[in-house]
Amino acid sequence: MSKRFMKNQRGSALIETAITIPIVLFVSVAVFEFGRAYQTWQVLTNAAREGARVAVIAGTTDQQVKDTVTNYLTTGRLTNPGAASVNVNRNVPFGASSASSVTVNFPFSFIVLNPVARLVTGNSTAGNAPLTMQSVSLMRNEG
């Protein structure tokens, strides 16, 4: 092969690498970010379930339910468990009896994807506000 042909191949390999590396990095970061979002959603779901378990016990207060949810969010290592809002409703119709419902809302922000979205979209507000994740658990009241 001639030297001229080999130089052209090296240049094209460099260009292919320069195009491919950002795409691979973006996909890798997206996998980690969405994995973190899924893990946060799982913690919220379990926290709502634990709150509903406390809410169905006769004699418990709404504050005890909220404390249970906040403790679970803290144990689940969420970044700011105090930012979660917890709504307890103890008189939800459920067949012939009633049930208790616990709703947990939590603001979630992507660490890397939000700044990338702002870079790509220019003056858009994409990625400025956190997403609100919500989980609801419903359990039949005792007695």
N, C-alpha and C positions, 0 to 999 in steps of 0.2 A: 504494500500500500504506500501511497505517496504521503509525504509529510503534511502536505496541504490538506488532504482528506482527514487526517488524524486531528489537526488543529480545529477543523470545523466540528468534529464530533465532540471535542472537549468543550467547546463553546456552547454547543446545544445541550450538553449534559448539565452545564452550569445554569443555563436558563431554565431547564426543566426542574432542576433542584430548587431554584429561586421561586418558581411558581408553586411547586408541590409542598414545600415545607410550611408556608402559612396555612394552607388548607388542612394539612395533617394536624398542625397545632390547634387550629380552630375546632376540628372534630374532637380531638382529645380533651380540650377544655370543656367543650359542650357535654361530653360524656360525664365528666366529673361534676359539672354544675347541675345537670339534671339528676344525677345520682344523689347529690346533696339535697336537691328539692324533694326527691322521692323519700329520702330518709326523714326529712322534716315533716312531710305529710304523714308518714307512718307514726312518728312520735305524737303528732296532733291527734290522729285517730285513736291511738292507745290512751292518750290523756283524756279525751272525751269519754271513752269507755270506762276508765277508772272513775271519772267524775260521776257518770251515770250510776255506777255501782254504789257510790256513796249516797247519791240523791234518792235512791229507792228505799233506803233504810229509814224507817220511821224515826222521827225525832232529830234528824240531822238538819243543820242550817245551810242556807245558800253559801255562807262564808266558808263552811267546812268543805263544801263541794269545790269552791273556787281555790281553796288552799290545796286540796288534793290534786287538782289539775295543774296548778302552778308548780307544785313539788315534782310532779311527773315530768313537766317540761324542763325543769332544772336538771333532773336526773337524766333526761334524754339529751342533755348538753346543747340545748338550743341557745343561740347567742344572747337573746334578750327575752327571757320568759315573762318579764313584767309587761311586755308590749302586747301580750295576748289578751283578748277580751273573752270573757266567759259568761254565757247566758244560761241560766237554769230556769226551766219551766216544768213544774211538778204536776200540772193538771192537763196533760195531753190525753184526749180520748183514745182508748186502745181496746177495741172490742167491747166487752161488757164491763171492763174496768178502766182504770186510768194508768198513765205511765209518766215517767219523768224523762225530760229531754235535756241534754247538755250540748250546747253549741260552743265551739272554740274557734275563734278567728285569730290568725297570726300573720303579721306582715313579713313577707319573705323577699329578699333581694338577692339577685345573682351577683356574685363578687366580680367576675371577669366579664360576663356577657353584657351587663348593663353599660359599662363604659365603652365596650366595643360597639354596641348598638348606637350610642350617642355619637361615636366617631363616624360611623357609616351614614347615619341619617341626618347629620348636620344640625339644623336648628329645630329638629323634632324633639318632642318631649318623651320619646321612647326611652324607657329605662330609668326615667327620673324618679318615679314613684314605685314603691315596692308592691309586689303582688300580694293580695290577701288570700291566704289559704284558709279553708274552712272545713271543719269536721263536725258531724252531728252524731250523737249516740242516743238511742231511745231504748229504755228498759221499763218493764212493767213494775208498778209499785207493789211493795209487799202489803199483805193484809188485805 
